[in-house]
């Protein structure tokens, strides 16, 4: 081995203080996060109280320690470490800062920038912040555009963040009411024979929206807002013929709308209103997935000013760490089946940007 090769593969050790942050948030129960960290970044990790040491090849240690320091700085600037998926968060930081780091090196700068973590909603119940670069982009788009489409897999916070942004807009009196809408499409199951009236039958479809609201508001306050019709939750079919002024309108599970339903929803928008449309085009429950209004709208409205499309990926998943791996596995299977059949996979339907 040449002297140069030895230098490239030299072993180093780097110690970092976590600065008063509860180790359980970073290390996980029984240090489970550290084992994944070792496997992902090819370093040995030793945690002792409030200090963590990285050992291994120079390049790997510098990379993971730099990302770890950046994460710690974000936490000290307000990033919420609760339910932190350490490895996924570091991967997100890695992908989002790599281009900026290259630019900074050309300018002679040595430290990567600290990514901001937007506070969306602060209440007595909790403080809601963005947790990934993709979520940050999504929130900024909602602030800047009147119509935003968010397309991405489960667990990326599409609905949750949209509801939080709607409540923030209501709190600051930017809008007078919030309207949450979902298409009532059966996901491989039939509810037609359930007892009760129409409201009882469609309630299960709307339950995820209630869950998000209950997580952000007290039960008493939510009931009061619902009774006053300041917050309205309804099936998509109930929107026909309405004009929604001074409203924050969210269409959830939009992959299950038809092209005509999507047009009907978008043309309800009135003066002073904002619309957010969410969906996952890999989980379409329509008889013909290609007829999904969310797939078609990307081509129909491509290039229209004042409208923004945001694409979230598995890197933005903030649920259990296995959700990201499950999404990847399904995507690989879908792509493999599409290639064998000579078809384009559903998740490749987005127009060139």
Secondary structure as the mmCIF struct_conf table of DSSP 4:
data_model
#
loop_
_struct_conf.conf_type_id
_struct_conf.id
_struct_conf.beg_label_comp_id
_struct_conf.beg_label_asym_id
_struct_conf.beg_label_seq_id
_struct_conf.end_label_comp_id
_struct_conf.end_label_asym_id
_struct_conf.end_label_seq_id
HELX_RH_AL_P HELX_RH_AL_P1 UNK A 3 UNK A 8
TURN_TY1_P TURN_TY1_P1 UNK A 9 UNK A 9
STRN STRN1 UNK A 11 UNK A 17
TURN_TY1_P TURN_TY1_P2 UNK A 19 UNK A 20
HELX_RH_AL_P HELX_RH_AL_P2 UNK A 23 UNK A 27
HELX_RH_3T_P HELX_RH_3T_P1 UNK A 29 UNK A 31
HELX_RH_AL_P HELX_RH_AL_P3 UNK A 32 UNK A 41
TURN_TY1_P TURN_TY1_P3 UNK A 42 UNK A 42
STRN STRN2 UNK A 44 UNK A 48
TURN_TY1_P TURN_TY1_P4 UNK A 49 UNK A 50
STRN STRN3 UNK A 51 UNK A 57
HELX_RH_AL_P HELX_RH_AL_P4 UNK A 58 UNK A 76
TURN_TY1_P TURN_TY1_P5 UNK A 77 UNK A 78
TURN_TY1_P TURN_TY1_P6 UNK A 82 UNK A 83
HELX_RH_AL_P HELX_RH_AL_P5 UNK A 86 UNK A 107
TURN_TY1_P TURN_TY1_P7 UNK A 108 UNK A 108
BEND BEND1 UNK A 111 UNK A 111
HELX_LH_PP_P HELX_LH_PP_P1 UNK A 112 UNK A 116
STRN STRN4 UNK A 119 UNK A 122
BEND BEND2 UNK A 124 UNK A 125
STRN STRN5 UNK A 127 UNK A 129
BEND BEND3 UNK A 132 UNK A 132
HELX_RH_AL_P HELX_RH_AL_P6 UNK A 133 UNK A 144
BEND BEND4 UNK A 146 UNK A 146
STRN STRN6 UNK A 147 UNK A 151
TURN_TY1_P TURN_TY1_P8 UNK A 154 UNK A 155
BEND BEND5 UNK A 156 UNK A 156
HELX_RH_AL_P HELX_RH_AL_P7 UNK A 158 UNK A 171
TURN_TY1_P TURN_TY1_P9 UNK A 172 UNK A 173
BEND BEND6 UNK A 174 UNK A 174
BEND BEND7 UNK A 176 UNK A 176
STRN STRN7 UNK A 177 UNK A 182
BEND BEND8 UNK A 187 UNK A 189
TURN_TY1_P TURN_TY1_P10 UNK A 192 UNK A 193
BEND BEND9 UNK A 194 UNK A 196
HELX_RH_AL_P HELX_RH_AL_P8 UNK A 198 UNK A 216
BEND BEND10 UNK A 217 UNK A 217
HELX_RH_AL_P HELX_RH_AL_P9 UNK A 219 UNK A 227
TURN_TY1_P TURN_TY1_P11 UNK A 228 UNK A 229
BEND BEND11 UNK A 230 UNK A 230
STRN STRN8 UNK A 231 UNK A 235
HELX_RH_3T_P HELX_RH_3T_P2 UNK A 236 UNK A 239
TURN_TY1_P TURN_TY1_P12 UNK A 240 UNK A 241
STRN STRN9 UNK A 244 UNK A 244
BEND BEND12 UNK A 246 UNK A 246
STRN STRN10 UNK A 247 UNK A 252
BEND BEND13 UNK A 253 UNK A 253
HELX_RH_3T_P HELX_RH_3T_P3 UNK A 254 UNK A 256
BEND BEND14 UNK A 257 UNK A 257
STRN STRN11 UNK A 258 UNK A 258
HELX_RH_AL_P HELX_RH_AL_P10 UNK A 259 UNK A 266
TURN_TY1_P TURN_TY1_P13 UNK A 267 UNK A 268
STRN STRN12 UNK A 269 UNK A 269
TURN_TY1_P TURN_TY1_P14 UNK A 271 UNK A 272
STRN STRN13 UNK A 274 UNK A 279
TURN_TY1_P TURN_TY1_P15 UNK A 281 UNK A 282
BEND BEND15 UNK A 283 UNK A 283
BEND BEND16 UNK A 286 UNK A 288
HELX_RH_3T_P HELX_RH_3T_P4 UNK A 289 UNK A 291
STRN STRN14 UNK A 292 UNK A 292
HELX_RH_AL_P HELX_RH_AL_P11 UNK A 293 UNK A 300
BEND BEND17 UNK A 301 UNK A 301
TURN_TY1_P TURN_TY1_P16 UNK A 302 UNK A 303
TURN_TY1_P TURN_TY1_P17 UNK A 305 UNK A 306
STRN STRN15 UNK A 307 UNK A 311
HELX_RH_3T_P HELX_RH_3T_P5 UNK A 314 UNK A 316
BEND BEND18 UNK A 319 UNK A 319
HELX_RH_AL_P HELX_RH_AL_P12 UNK A 321 UNK A 341
TURN_TY1_P TURN_TY1_P18 UNK A 342 UNK A 342
HELX_RH_3T_P HELX_RH_3T_P6 UNK A 346 UNK A 348
BEND BEND19 UNK A 350 UNK A 350
HELX_LH_PP_P HELX_LH_PP_P2 UNK A 351 UNK A 352
#
